[in-house]
Amino acid sequence: MKQRVLSGMRPTGSLHLGHLVGALANWKILQDQYSCFFMVADWHALMSEYENPQKIRDWSYENVADWLAAGIDPERSVIFRQSDVIEHTELFTILSIMTPLGWVERVPTYKEQLREVKGRDLATYGFLGYPVLQAADIMLYKAHAVPVGEDQLPHLELTREILRRVHFLLKKEIFPEPKALLTEAPKLLGTDGRKMSKSYGNTLKLSESEETIRKTAQKMITDETRIRMTDPGHPESCNACQYWGMFDPERAKIVWEECRTSKRGCSQNKKELAEVLIEQTKAFREKRADLNQGNDKIEEILQEGAKKARAVAQETLREVKDALGLGPAS
Ligand code: TRP
């Protein structure tokens, strides 16, 4: 039997190019080797968006349409929405009871978010439990592997600690220890050279038109030490050249050499890069356009997925409740 993978994304906005080359390309490949569960983490979204939650539903549809266009296949993978599988909240409650307060209080992402995220009150009882809910997500499907970005490693570490504690308290081994599957793709920076993030406004949205891709590419920050075209360029510290390396590694070698020897100017470089980006995302855009027929089809896929997810989740929860002596004996 194939090992299981679970991963999720919070529906808090549109997906961008970084999601495509990072998470989604990885998910797509994993479908061949694993039995995959891909989840719209709408409970997790609610934890930060609860003051203004009305967009979570539409973002969920939009994100799933992007997943499908990127090659995530509902015939092979289970695509579902967290809130459709009630067992997530049930296991979350059980894990909350067993998780020492100190463990969640010292999760670095928690402290960081409280400090960094402005304009939202994240000092809630629920938000402290964010990584505990994530542990429940992973454990419900007895996932062996979890594809995540590096920023999520503390959550995976906490998941393993909670899992061991549950085994100790239940005197029963139920769950495999999940390992992180980090993407090999190097991190795609935003157009301004900072981390790609919608809060910085430096992303290239996946739904963008060709025209916007051209405009955005032209605004990219390049080698800041290169003032005139006759100055030699430094491709290793030029964001546009890094994009070349990722989207057309063959031609990148020539491009880099031309930059170093001042045969290629930055504006020209970005103009040609835009065409590469357009070409490389063409299949995605075409597939995405086909999916733009309202949300009924997506909702259908989510309901099918929820059925399959629930079957696994219910079985796990039955085992846990049995070991706890909770509810009727099975
Ligand atoms: N916290 C993850 C993120 O922000 C999303 C997520 C929720 C997740 N549950 C998960 C990721 C379970 C992996 C496994 O990216």
Residues whose N, C-alpha, C, O or C-beta is under 5 A from the ligand:
A	BS01	LIG	L6 S7 G8 M9 R10 A41 H44 Q134 D137 P147
